[in-house]
């Protein structure tokens, strides 16, 4: 799951994003369209990040979304 640097999550919870010993979070590229910005990978082993992801998917289901298409998958 990629997270934009412009998303409040990246500012509020950088510990939920993958990084390296030298850089946390570690930018994995730039977003394709404007506004351009760094993109990060969500650390899906982090318990709080897992819960955030569950809540977001649950919210979509509660609003009637029945199909979730994973897109923009890259080999990070």
Beta strands, then each sheet from edge to edge (+ up, - down):
strand 1: 2-4
strand 2: 39-41
sheet 1: 1+ 2-
end
